[in-house]
Structure formats: structure tokens, C-alpha cells
Amino acid sequence: MASTPSTSPASASPASGGVAELSYEQARDELIRVVNELEQGSSTLEQSLALWERGEALARRCEEWLIGAKARLDAARSAQLPDSTKG
């Protein structure tokens, strides 16, 4: 994964504050909470927009974790290929 700049993640965007440090499970659980809150429809428009932006950042974080996990699985599978397939 790409390294993050020396500034704190919260300074990049209020909606993405701290998302880069979250584990997959933490990001997923918070994303579920955000979606539930948006579905209730009791927030103001401004609050809803902030929640939406937070949800987008959380979804990207989950996707990063899943892409990384897939790459690790692919690498492990490739390492297990028999030598006869190498040419």
C-alpha cells in the first residue's frame, strides 16, 4: 500500500479523519453504522453529506484491505504452483 503523507489523516479531509489507520473490521463496522444512520433519515442535509463522505472514505478503506488480501492470496497460490508449469 502507498505510504501516507506526513500530515495527519484528519487534516486531509474531515470526512476521512483517521480512516487510514482502521482495520478492515473497524472500517466495515463503522460503515454499517453510517449506512444505518443515513437510512434513518433523521439527519440534517449537512450531517447527511458529512456521513455520506465518511461512508465513501470507509468503503475505500475496506476496498483497499480486500484488494490487499486478494493480492496476498494470489501470491500464495502462485508460490504453490509446481515447477513444471514454469516452462
DOKENU-664404 format. One record per atom (N, C-alpha, C, O, CB): residue in one letter; atom name; z, x, y. Coordinates in steps of 0.2 Angstrom, whole numbers, plus 5000, padded with zeros to 4 digits. Atoms other than C-alpha are relative to their C-alpha. Glycine has a CB too. Example, Ala and Ser with C-alpha at 12.3 -4.5 7.8 and 13.67 -1.06 7.14 Angstrom:
2
+-------+------+------+------+------+
! nutor ! tido !   zz !   xx !   yy !
+-------+------+------+------+------+
!     a !    N ! 5000 ! 5004 ! 4994 !
!     a !   CA ! 5039 ! 5062 ! 4978 !
!     a !    C ! 5000 ! 5004 ! 5006 !
!     a !    O ! 5003 ! 5009 ! 5005 !
!     a !   CB ! 5006 ! 4995 ! 5000 !
!     s !    N ! 4999 ! 4996 ! 4994 !
!     s !   CA ! 5036 ! 5068 ! 4995 !
!     s !    C ! 5003 ! 4996 ! 5005 !
!     s !    O ! 5004 ! 4999 ! 5011 !
!     s !   CB ! 4993 ! 5002 ! 5002 !
+-------+------+------+------+------+
END
This chain:
87
+-------+------+------+------+------+
! nutor ! tido !   zz !   xx !   yy !
+-------+------+------+------+------+
!     m !    N ! 5000 ! 5004 ! 4994 !
!     m !   CA ! 5000 ! 5000 ! 5000 !
!     m !    C ! 5000 ! 5004 ! 5006 !
!     m !    O ! 5002 ! 5010 ! 5006 !
!     m !   CB ! 5006 ! 4995 ! 5000 !
!     a !    N ! 5000 ! 4996 ! 4993 !
!     a !   CA ! 4997 ! 5006 ! 5018 !
!     a !    C ! 5007 ! 5000 ! 5003 !
!     a !    O ! 5011 ! 4996 ! 5002 !
!     a !   CB ! 4995 ! 4996 ! 5005 !
!     s !    N ! 4994 ! 4999 ! 4997 !
!     s !   CA ! 5011 ! 5013 ! 5027 !
!     s !    C ! 5000 ! 4996 ! 5007 !
!     s !    O ! 4995 ! 4995 ! 5010 !
!     s !   CB ! 5001 ! 5008 ! 5002 !
!     t !    N ! 4999 ! 5004 ! 4994 !
!     t !   CA ! 5018 ! 5003 ! 5042 !
!     t !    C ! 5001 ! 5005 ! 5006 !
!     t !    O ! 5004 ! 5011 ! 5005 !
!     t !   CB ! 5006 ! 4995 ! 4999 !
!     p !    N ! 4999 ! 4996 ! 4994 !
!     p !   CA ! 5019 ! 5010 ! 5060 !
!     p !    C ! 5007 ! 5001 ! 5001 !
!     p !    O ! 5011 ! 4998 ! 4997 !
!     p !   CB ! 4997 ! 4997 ! 5006 !
!     s !    N ! 4993 ! 4999 ! 4999 !
!     s !   CA ! 5035 ! 5017 ! 5066 !
!     s !    C ! 5004 ! 4995 ! 5004 !
!     s !    O ! 5010 ! 4995 ! 5004 !
!     s !   CB ! 5000 ! 5007 ! 5004 !
!     t !    N ! 4996 ! 5005 ! 4997 !
!     t !   CA ! 5039 ! 5002 ! 5076 !
!     t !    C ! 5002 ! 4995 ! 4995 !
!     t !    O ! 5000 ! 4995 ! 4989 !
!     t !   CB ! 4995 ! 4996 ! 5005 !
!     s !    N ! 4998 ! 5005 ! 5005 !
!     s !   CA ! 5049 ! 4989 ! 5068 !
!     s !    C ! 4996 ! 4994 ! 4999 !
!     s !    O ! 4992 ! 4992 ! 5003 !
!     s !   CB ! 5007 ! 4997 ! 5002 !
!     p !    N ! 5005 ! 5005 ! 5002 !
!     p !   CA ! 5040 ! 4975 ! 5059 !
!     p !    C ! 5001 ! 4994 ! 5005 !
!     p !    O ! 4996 ! 4990 ! 5006 !
!     p !   CB ! 5001 ! 4998 ! 4993 !
!     a !    N ! 4998 ! 5006 ! 4996 !
!     a !   CA ! 5049 ! 4962 ! 5070 !
!     a !    C ! 4996 ! 5001 ! 5007 !
!     a !    O ! 4995 ! 4996 ! 5010 !
!     a !   CB ! 5007 ! 4999 ! 5001 !
!     s !    N ! 5003 ! 4999 ! 4994 !
!     s !   CA ! 5041 ! 4970 ! 5085 !
!     s !    C ! 4992 ! 4998 ! 5000 !
!     s !    O ! 4989 ! 4997 ! 5005 !
!     s !   CB ! 5001 ! 5007 ! 5003 !
!     a !    N ! 5007 ! 5001 ! 5001 !
!     a !   CA ! 5023 ! 4967 ! 5078 !
!     a !    C ! 4998 ! 4993 ! 5002 !
!     a !    O ! 4994 ! 4992 ! 5006 !
!     a !   CB ! 4998 ! 5002 ! 4993 !
!     s !    N ! 5001 ! 5007 ! 4999 !
!     s !   CA ! 5024 ! 4948 ! 5079 !
!     s !    C ! 5007 ! 4997 ! 4998 !
!     s !    O ! 5010 ! 4998 ! 4993 !
!     s !   CB ! 4994 ! 4998 ! 4996 !
!     p !    N ! 4994 ! 5004 ! 5001 !
!     p !   CA ! 5039 ! 4936 ! 5080 !
!     p !    C ! 5000 ! 4997 ! 4993 !
!     p !    O ! 5005 ! 4996 ! 4989 !
!     p !   CB ! 5002 ! 4995 ! 5005 !
!     a !    N ! 5001 ! 5004 ! 5006 !
!     a !   CA ! 5032 ! 4926 ! 5065 !
!     a !    C ! 5000 ! 5005 ! 4994 !
!     a !    O ! 5002 ! 5003 ! 4989 !
!     a !   CB ! 4993 ! 4997 ! 5000 !
!     s !    N ! 5000 ! 4995 ! 5006 !
!     s !   CA ! 5031 ! 4942 ! 5054 !
!     s !    C ! 5006 ! 5004 ! 5000 !
!     s !    O ! 5006 ! 5008 ! 4995 !
!     s !   CB ! 4993 ! 5004 ! 5000 !
!     g !    N ! 4994 ! 4996 ! 5000 !
!     g !   CA ! 5048 ! 4949 ! 5058 !
!     g !    C ! 5003 ! 5001 ! 4993 !
!     g !    O ! 5005 ! 4996 ! 4990 !
!     g !   CB ! 5005 ! 4996 ! 5005 !
!     g !    N ! 4997 ! 4998 ! 5006 !
!     g !   CA ! 5054 ! 4958 ! 5043 !
!     g !    C ! 4997 ! 4998 ! 4993 !
!     g !    O ! 4999 ! 5000 ! 4988 !
!     g !   CB ! 5007 ! 4997 ! 5000 !
!     v !    N ! 5004 ! 5002 ! 5006 !
!     v !   CA ! 5041 ! 4951 ! 5031 !
!     v !    C ! 4998 ! 5006 ! 4995 !
!     v !    O ! 4998 ! 5006 ! 4989 !
!     v !   CB ! 4994 ! 4996 ! 5002 !
!     a !    N ! 5003 ! 4994 ! 5004 !
!     a !   CA ! 5035 ! 4969 ! 5026 !
!     a !    C ! 5006 ! 5003 ! 4995 !
!     a !    O ! 5004 ! 5006 ! 4990 !
!     a !   CB ! 4998 ! 5005 ! 5005 !
!     e !    N ! 4995 ! 4997 ! 5004 !
!     e !   CA ! 5052 ! 4973 ! 5018 !
!     e !    C ! 5002 ! 4995 ! 4995 !
!     e !    O ! 5006 ! 4997 ! 4990 !
!     e !   CB ! 5006 ! 5001 ! 5004 !
!     l !    N ! 4998 ! 5005 ! 5005 !
!     l !   CA ! 5053 ! 4957 ! 5007 !
!     l !    C ! 4997 ! 5002 ! 4994 !
!     l !    O ! 4992 ! 5004 ! 4993 !
!     l !   CB ! 4998 ! 4993 ! 5003 !
!     s !    N ! 5002 ! 5000 ! 5006 !
!     s !   CA ! 5052 ! 4957 ! 4989 !
!     s !    C ! 4995 ! 4994 ! 4999 !
!     s !    O ! 4995 ! 4990 ! 5003 !
!     s !   CB ! 5005 ! 5001 ! 4994 !
!     y !    N ! 5004 ! 5005 ! 5001 !
!     y !   CA ! 5039 ! 4946 ! 4981 !
!     y !    C ! 5004 ! 4993 ! 4999 !
!     y !    O ! 5003 ! 4988 ! 5002 !
!     y !   CB ! 4996 ! 5001 ! 4993 !
!     e !    N ! 4996 ! 5006 ! 5001 !
!     e !   CA ! 5053 ! 4934 ! 4976 !
!     e !    C ! 5003 ! 4997 ! 5006 !
!     e !    O ! 5003 ! 4991 ! 5007 !
!     e !   CB ! 5006 ! 5001 ! 4995 !
!     q !    N ! 4997 ! 5002 ! 4994 !
!     q !   CA ! 5061 ! 4934 ! 4993 !
!     q !    C ! 4995 ! 4996 ! 5004 !
!     q !    O ! 4996 ! 4991 ! 5007 !
!     q !   CB ! 5003 ! 5006 ! 5004 !
!     a !    N ! 5006 ! 5003 ! 4997 !
!     a !   CA ! 5044 ! 4930 ! 5001 !
!     a !    C ! 4998 ! 4994 ! 4998 !
!     a !    O ! 4997 ! 4989 ! 5002 !
!     a !   CB ! 4994 ! 5005 ! 5001 !
!     r !    N ! 5002 ! 5006 ! 5003 !
!     r !   CA ! 5040 ! 4917 ! 4989 !
!     r !    C ! 5005 ! 4994 ! 5001 !
!     r !    O ! 5003 ! 4989 ! 5003 !
!     r !   CB ! 4999 ! 5001 ! 4992 !
!     d !    N ! 4994 ! 5005 ! 4999 !
!     d !   CA ! 5057 ! 4908 ! 4991 !
!     d !    C ! 5000 ! 4998 ! 5007 !
!     d !    O ! 5001 ! 4992 ! 5009 !
!     d !   CB ! 5006 ! 5003 ! 4998 !
!     e !    N ! 5000 ! 5001 ! 4993 !
!     e !   CA ! 5056 ! 4909 ! 5010 !
!     e !    C ! 4993 ! 4995 ! 5001 !
!     e !    O ! 4994 ! 4991 ! 5005 !
!     e !   CB ! 5000 ! 5006 ! 5004 !
!     l !    N ! 5006 ! 5004 ! 4999 !
!     l !   CA ! 5038 ! 4902 ! 5009 !
!     l !    C ! 5001 ! 4993 ! 4998 !
!     l !    O ! 4998 ! 4988 ! 5001 !
!     l !   CB ! 4994 ! 5004 ! 4997 !
!     i !    N ! 4999 ! 5007 ! 5002 !
!     i !   CA ! 5043 ! 4887 ! 4999 !
!     i !    C ! 5005 ! 4997 ! 5005 !
!     i !    O ! 5003 ! 4991 ! 5006 !
!     i !   CB ! 5004 ! 5001 ! 4993 !
!     r !    N ! 4996 ! 5003 ! 4995 !
!     r !   CA ! 5057 ! 4884 ! 5012 !
!     r !    C ! 4996 ! 4998 ! 5006 !
!     r !    O ! 4997 ! 4992 ! 5009 !
!     r !   CB ! 5006 ! 5005 ! 5002 !
!     v !    N ! 5004 ! 5001 ! 4994 !
!     v !   CA ! 5044 ! 4885 ! 5026 !
!     v !    C ! 4996 ! 4994 ! 4999 !
!     v !    O ! 4995 ! 4989 ! 5003 !
!     v !   CB ! 4996 ! 5006 ! 5002 !
!     v !    N ! 5005 ! 5006 ! 5002 !
!     v !   CA ! 5032 ! 4873 ! 5017 !
!     v !    C ! 5004 ! 4994 ! 5000 !
!     v !    O ! 5002 ! 4989 ! 5003 !
!     v !   CB ! 4997 ! 5001 ! 4994 !
!     n !    N ! 4996 ! 5006 ! 5000 !
!     n !   CA ! 5046 ! 4861 ! 5014 !
!     n !    C ! 5002 ! 4997 ! 5007 !
!     n !    O ! 5002 ! 4991 ! 5008 !
!     n !   CB ! 5006 ! 5001 ! 4996 !
!     e !    N ! 4999 ! 5002 ! 4993 !
!     e !   CA ! 5051 ! 4861 ! 5032 !
!     e !    C ! 4995 ! 4997 ! 5004 !
!     e !    O ! 4995 ! 4992 ! 5007 !
!     e !   CB ! 5003 ! 5006 ! 5004 !
!     l !    N ! 5006 ! 5002 ! 4997 !
!     l !   CA ! 5034 ! 4859 ! 5038 !
!     l !    C ! 4998 ! 4993 ! 4997 !
!     l !    O ! 4996 ! 4988 ! 5001 !
!     l !   CB ! 4994 ! 5004 ! 4999 !
!     e !    N ! 5002 ! 5007 ! 5003 !
!     e !   CA ! 5031 ! 4844 ! 5026 !
!     e !    C ! 5005 ! 4995 ! 5002 !
!     e !    O ! 5003 ! 4989 ! 5002 !
!     e !   CB ! 5001 ! 5001 ! 4992 !
!     q !    N ! 4995 ! 5005 ! 4997 !
!     q !   CA ! 5047 ! 4835 ! 5033 !
!     q !    C ! 4997 ! 4997 ! 5007 !
!     q !    O ! 4998 ! 4992 ! 5008 !
!     q !   CB ! 5007 ! 5003 ! 5001 !
!     g !    N ! 5003 ! 5003 ! 4993 !
!     g !   CA ! 5038 ! 4834 ! 5050 !
!     g !    C ! 5005 ! 4999 ! 5005 !
!     g !    O ! 5003 ! 4995 ! 5010 !
!     g !   CB ! 4996 ! 4994 ! 4998 !
!     s !    N ! 4995 ! 5001 ! 4995 !
!     s !   CA ! 5054 ! 4834 ! 5060 !
!     s !    C ! 5000 ! 5005 ! 5005 !
!     s !    O ! 5004 ! 5005 ! 5010 !
!     s !   CB ! 5006 ! 4999 ! 4996 !
!     s !    N ! 5000 ! 4994 ! 4995 !
!     s !   CA ! 5050 ! 4850 ! 5070 !
!     s !    C ! 4996 ! 4998 ! 5006 !
!     s !    O ! 4991 ! 4994 ! 5005 !
!     s !   CB ! 4998 ! 5006 ! 4996 !
!     t !    N ! 5004 ! 5000 ! 4994 !
!     t !   CA ! 5043 ! 4851 ! 5087 !
!     t !    C ! 4993 ! 5003 ! 4998 !
!     t !    O ! 4993 ! 5007 ! 4994 !
!     t !   CB ! 5003 ! 5002 ! 5006 !
!     l !    N ! 5006 ! 4997 ! 5001 !
!     l !   CA ! 5025 ! 4856 ! 5089 !
!     l !    C ! 5001 ! 5008 ! 5000 !
!     l !    O ! 4998 ! 5012 ! 4996 !
!     l !   CB ! 4995 ! 4998 ! 5005 !
!     e !    N ! 4999 ! 4993 ! 4999 !
!     e !   CA ! 5031 ! 4873 ! 5095 !
!     e !    C ! 5003 ! 5003 ! 4993 !
!     e !    O ! 5001 ! 5009 ! 4991 !
!     e !   CB ! 5004 ! 5002 ! 5006 !
!     q !    N ! 4996 ! 4998 ! 5006 !
!     q !   CA ! 5043 ! 4875 ! 5080 !
!     q !    C ! 4995 ! 5000 ! 4994 !
!     q !    O ! 4995 ! 5005 ! 4990 !
!     q !   CB ! 5006 ! 4996 ! 4999 !
!     s !    N ! 5005 ! 5001 ! 5005 !
!     s !   CA ! 5029 ! 4869 ! 5068 !
!     s !    C ! 4995 ! 5006 ! 5000 !
!     s !    O ! 4993 ! 5009 ! 4995 !
!     s !   CB ! 4996 ! 4994 ! 5000 !
!     l !    N ! 5005 ! 4994 ! 4999 !
!     l !   CA ! 5017 ! 4883 ! 5075 !
!     l !    C ! 5003 ! 5006 ! 4997 !
!     l !    O ! 5000 ! 5010 ! 4994 !
!     l !   CB ! 4997 ! 5000 ! 5007 !
!     a !    N ! 4997 ! 4994 ! 5002 !
!     a !   CA ! 5030 ! 4896 ! 5073 !
!     a !    C ! 5001 ! 5000 ! 4992 !
!     a !    O ! 5001 ! 5006 ! 4989 !
!     a !   CB ! 5007 ! 5001 ! 5003 !
!     l !    N ! 4999 ! 5001 ! 5007 !
!     l !   CA ! 5034 ! 4890 ! 5055 !
!     l !    C ! 4993 ! 5002 ! 4996 !
!     l !    O ! 4993 ! 5005 ! 4991 !
!     l !   CB ! 5003 ! 4993 ! 4998 !
!     w !    N ! 5007 ! 4999 ! 5003 !
!     w !   CA ! 5015 ! 4890 ! 5051 !
!     w !    C ! 4999 ! 5007 ! 5000 !
!     w !    O ! 4996 ! 5010 ! 4995 !
!     w !   CB ! 4995 ! 4996 ! 5004 !
!     e !    N ! 5002 ! 4993 ! 5000 !
!     e !   CA ! 5013 ! 4908 ! 5057 !
!     e !    C ! 5005 ! 5004 ! 4995 !
!     e !    O ! 5002 ! 5009 ! 4992 !
!     e !   CB ! 5001 ! 5002 ! 5007 !
!     r !    N ! 4996 ! 4997 ! 5005 !
!     r !   CA ! 5028 ! 4913 ! 5047 !
!     r !    C ! 4998 ! 4999 ! 4993 !
!     r !    O ! 4998 ! 5004 ! 4989 !
!     r !   CB ! 5008 ! 4998 ! 5001 !
!     g !    N ! 5003 ! 5001 ! 5007 !
!     g !   CA ! 5021 ! 4905 ! 5032 !
!     g !    C ! 4994 ! 5004 ! 4998 !
!     g !    O ! 4993 ! 5006 ! 4993 !
!     g !   CB ! 4999 ! 4992 ! 4999 !
!     e !    N ! 5006 ! 4996 ! 5001 !
!     e !   CA ! 5005 ! 4914 ! 5034 !
!     e !    C ! 5002 ! 5007 ! 4999 !
!     e !    O ! 4999 ! 5010 ! 4994 !
!     e !   CB ! 4995 ! 5000 ! 5006 !
!     a !    N ! 4997 ! 4993 ! 5001 !
!     a !   CA ! 5014 ! 4931 ! 5035 !
!     a !    C ! 5003 ! 5000 ! 4993 !
!     a !    O ! 5002 ! 5005 ! 4990 !
!     a !   CB ! 5005 ! 5002 ! 5006 !
!     l !    N ! 4997 ! 5000 ! 5006 !
!     l !   CA ! 5024 ! 4926 ! 5020 !
!     l !    C ! 4995 ! 5000 ! 4994 !
!     l !    O ! 4996 ! 5003 ! 4989 !
!     l !   CB ! 5005 ! 4995 ! 4999 !
!     a !    N ! 5005 ! 5001 ! 5005 !
!     a !   CA ! 5009 ! 4921 ! 5010 !
!     a !    C ! 4996 ! 5007 ! 4999 !
!     a !    O ! 4994 ! 5009 ! 4994 !
!     a !   CB ! 4995 ! 4994 ! 5002 !
!     r !    N ! 5003 ! 4993 ! 5001 !
!     r !   CA ! 5000 ! 4938 ! 5014 !
!     r !    C ! 5004 ! 5005 ! 4997 !
!     r !    O ! 5002 ! 5009 ! 4993 !
!     r !   CB ! 4999 ! 5002 ! 5007 !
!     r !    N ! 4996 ! 4995 ! 5004 !
!     r !   CA ! 5015 ! 4947 ! 5008 !
!     r !    C ! 5000 ! 4999 ! 4993 !
!     r !    O ! 5000 ! 5003 ! 4989 !
!     r !   CB ! 5008 ! 4999 ! 5003 !
!     c !    N ! 5001 ! 5001 ! 5007 !
!     c !   CA ! 5015 ! 4938 ! 4992 !
!     c !    C ! 4994 ! 5002 ! 4997 !
!     c !    O ! 4994 ! 5005 ! 4991 !
!     c !   CB ! 5001 ! 4992 ! 4999 !
!     e !    N ! 5006 ! 4998 ! 5002 !
!     e !   CA ! 4997 ! 4941 ! 4990 !
!     e !    C ! 5000 ! 5008 ! 4999 !
!     e !    O ! 4997 ! 5010 ! 4994 !
!     e !   CB ! 4994 ! 4998 ! 5005 !
!     e !    N ! 5000 ! 4993 ! 5001 !
!     e !   CA ! 5000 ! 4960 ! 4993 !
!     e !    C ! 5003 ! 5002 ! 4994 !
!     e !    O ! 5001 ! 5006 ! 4990 !
!     e !   CB ! 5004 ! 5003 ! 5006 !
!     w !    N ! 4996 ! 4999 ! 5006 !
!     w !   CA ! 5013 ! 4960 ! 4979 !
!     w !    C ! 4996 ! 4999 ! 4994 !
!     w !    O ! 4996 ! 5003 ! 4989 !
!     w !   CB ! 5006 ! 4996 ! 5000 !
!     l !    N ! 5004 ! 5002 ! 5006 !
!     l !   CA ! 5001 ! 4951 ! 4967 !
!     l !    C ! 4994 ! 5005 ! 4999 !
!     l !    O ! 4993 ! 5006 ! 4994 !
!     l !   CB ! 4998 ! 4993 ! 5001 !
!     i !    N ! 5005 ! 4996 ! 5001 !
!     i !   CA ! 4987 ! 4962 ! 4971 !
!     i !    C ! 5002 ! 5007 ! 4997 !
!     i !    O ! 4999 ! 5010 ! 4993 !
!     i !   CB ! 4996 ! 5001 ! 5007 !
!     g !    N ! 4997 ! 4994 ! 5003 !
!     g !   CA ! 4998 ! 4977 ! 4968 !
!     g !    C ! 5002 ! 5000 ! 4993 !
!     g !    O ! 5001 ! 5005 ! 4989 !
!     g !   CB ! 5006 ! 5002 ! 5004 !
!     a !    N ! 4998 ! 5001 ! 5007 !
!     a !   CA ! 5004 ! 4970 ! 4952 !
!     a !    C ! 4994 ! 5000 ! 4996 !
!     a !    O ! 4994 ! 5003 ! 4990 !
!     a !   CB ! 5004 ! 4994 ! 4999 !
!     k !    N ! 5006 ! 5000 ! 5004 !
!     k !   CA ! 4987 ! 4967 ! 4946 !
!     k !    C ! 4997 ! 5007 ! 4999 !
!     k !    O ! 4994 ! 5009 ! 4994 !
!     k !   CB ! 4994 ! 4995 ! 5003 !
!     a !    N ! 5003 ! 4993 ! 5001 !
!     a !   CA ! 4981 ! 4985 ! 4950 !
!     a !    C ! 5004 ! 5004 ! 4995 !
!     a !    O ! 5001 ! 5008 ! 4992 !
!     a !   CB ! 5001 ! 5003 ! 5007 !
!     r !    N ! 4996 ! 4996 ! 5005 !
!     r !   CA ! 4996 ! 4992 ! 4940 !
!     r !    C ! 4998 ! 4998 ! 4993 !
!     r !    O ! 4998 ! 5002 ! 4989 !
!     r !   CB ! 5007 ! 4999 ! 5002 !
!     l !    N ! 5001 ! 5002 ! 5007 !
!     l !   CA ! 4992 ! 4981 ! 4925 !
!     l !    C ! 4993 ! 5003 ! 4998 !
!     l !    O ! 4992 ! 5005 ! 4993 !
!     l !   CB ! 5000 ! 4992 ! 5000 !
!     d !    N ! 5007 ! 4997 ! 5002 !
!     d !   CA ! 4973 ! 4986 ! 4926 !
!     d !    C ! 5001 ! 5008 ! 4999 !
!     d !    O ! 4997 ! 5010 ! 4994 !
!     d !   CB ! 4996 ! 4999 ! 5006 !
!     a !    N ! 5000 ! 4993 ! 5002 !
!     a !   CA ! 4978 ! 5004 ! 4927 !
!     a !    C ! 5004 ! 5002 ! 4993 !
!     a !    O ! 5002 ! 5006 ! 4990 !
!     a !   CB ! 5005 ! 5004 ! 5006 !
!     a !    N ! 4997 ! 5000 ! 5007 !
!     a !   CA ! 4990 ! 5002 ! 4912 !
!     a !    C ! 4995 ! 4999 ! 4995 !
!     a !    O ! 4995 ! 5002 ! 4989 !
!     a !   CB ! 5006 ! 4996 ! 5000 !
!     r !    N ! 5005 ! 5002 ! 5005 !
!     r !   CA ! 4976 ! 4994 ! 4902 !
!     r !    C ! 4995 ! 5005 ! 5000 !
!     r !    O ! 4993 ! 5007 ! 4994 !
!     r !   CB ! 4997 ! 4993 ! 5002 !
!     s !    N ! 5005 ! 4995 ! 5000 !
!     s !   CA ! 4964 ! 5007 ! 4907 !
!     s !    C ! 5002 ! 5006 ! 4996 !
!     s !    O ! 4999 ! 5010 ! 4993 !
!     s !   CB ! 4997 ! 5002 ! 5007 !
!     a !    N ! 4997 ! 4994 ! 5003 !
!     a !   CA ! 4976 ! 5021 ! 4901 !
!     a !    C ! 5000 ! 4999 ! 4993 !
!     a !    O ! 5001 ! 5004 ! 4989 !
!     a !   CB ! 5006 ! 5001 ! 5003 !
!     q !    N ! 4999 ! 5002 ! 5007 !
!     q !   CA ! 4977 ! 5012 ! 4884 !
!     q !    C ! 4993 ! 5000 ! 4997 !
!     q !    O ! 4993 ! 4999 ! 4990 !
!     q !   CB ! 5004 ! 4994 ! 4999 !
!     l !    N ! 5006 ! 5001 ! 5003 !
!     l !   CA ! 4958 ! 5012 ! 4881 !
!     l !    C ! 4999 ! 5006 ! 4995 !
!     l !    O ! 5001 ! 5012 ! 4997 !
!     l !   CB ! 4994 ! 5000 ! 5005 !
!     p !    N ! 5001 ! 4994 ! 5004 !
!     p !   CA ! 4953 ! 5023 ! 4866 !
!     p !    C ! 4995 ! 5005 ! 5003 !
!     p !    O ! 4991 ! 5003 ! 5007 !
!     p !   CB ! 4997 ! 4997 ! 4993 !
!     d !    N ! 5005 ! 4995 ! 4998 !
!     d !   CA ! 4944 ! 5039 ! 4869 !
!     d !    C ! 4993 ! 4999 ! 4998 !
!     d !    O ! 4989 ! 5002 ! 5002 !
!     d !   CB ! 5002 ! 5007 ! 4997 !
!     s !    N ! 5007 ! 5001 ! 5002 !
!     s !   CA ! 4928 ! 5033 ! 4860 !
!     s !    C ! 4997 ! 4996 ! 5005 !
!     s !    O ! 4990 ! 4996 ! 5005 !
!     s !   CB ! 5000 ! 4997 ! 4994 !
!     t !    N ! 5004 ! 5004 ! 4995 !
!     t !   CA ! 4924 ! 5022 ! 4875 !
!     t !    C ! 4999 ! 5004 ! 5006 !
!     t !    O ! 4995 ! 5001 ! 5010 !
!     t !   CB ! 5005 ! 4994 ! 5002 !
!     k !    N ! 5001 ! 4996 ! 4994 !
!     k !   CA ! 4924 ! 5036 ! 4887 !
!     k !    C ! 4993 ! 5004 ! 5000 !
!     k !    O ! 4991 ! 5007 ! 5004 !
!     k !   CB ! 5005 ! 5005 ! 5001 !
!     g !    N ! 5007 ! 4997 ! 5000 !
!     g !   CA ! 4906 ! 5042 ! 4881 !
!     g !    C ! 4999 ! 5004 ! 4995 !
!     g !    O ! 4994 ! 5007 ! 4994 !
!     g !   CB ! 4999 ! 5003 ! 5006 !
+-------+------+------+------+------+
END
